[in-house]
Amino acid sequence: MALELGGHEDVARALCAAATITSVEASERAQQRAEELLIKAEAIDRQIDSSLVRTNIASARAISAYLAGRLVDSVDLCAQAEHMLRMASADAEYHHRFTLAAARIGALMDLSQTERAEALSGKERARCACDAQCDCRARTRSRWPLAHRAAASPRR
C-alpha cells in the first residue's frame, strides 16, 4: 500500500533497517532473509534512483556483514558505504557514518589489525573535527569514547 501511495523511498529505507535488525541474529537463515530484504530495496531504488536509498542499502549490507561475523567483508563494505555517505548525503545521515566507522574499527580490532584501527579512529576524529557543515566536534567529544571502547572490546 505504501508503494501505491508513492512512499518508495520510505519503504526502501525501512527494508534496509529491517535487514540490519534481522542480521542481529547472526544465523545463516537471518543472513539470507537480510539479503532478500536488501534485494527488494535495490529493486525499489532502480525505480526511483535515490542516492539516499543506495547509501542506506550499502550501510545495511556493511552492518549485516559485521553482525554476521564476516569481518573482512565488513571492513571493505563499511569503507564503501562511508564514502558514499560523505559524497551523497547531508548531516541527517551522521548516525550512519558513525555506526559504519564503529563497525569498521571493531572489525579491524577483532581481526587483530590494531594499527589500522587506531589510524582509522584518528582519521575519523579529524574528519569530524573538520566537518564545517555540522557540529561533529561536539558529537565526537561526547560519543567517541563510547565507540572507541566498544570497538576495542572483543566481540562475543
Secondary structure, DSSP 4 states (H G I P E B T S, - for coil): -TTTTT-HHHHHHHHHHHHHHHHTT-SHHHHHHHHHHHHHHHHHHHHH--HHHHHHHHHHHHHHHHHTT-HHHHHHHHHHHHHHHHHH--GGGHHHHHHHHHHHHHHHHHTT-HHHHHHHHHHHHHHHHH-TTS-HHHHHHHHHHHHHHHHHSPP-
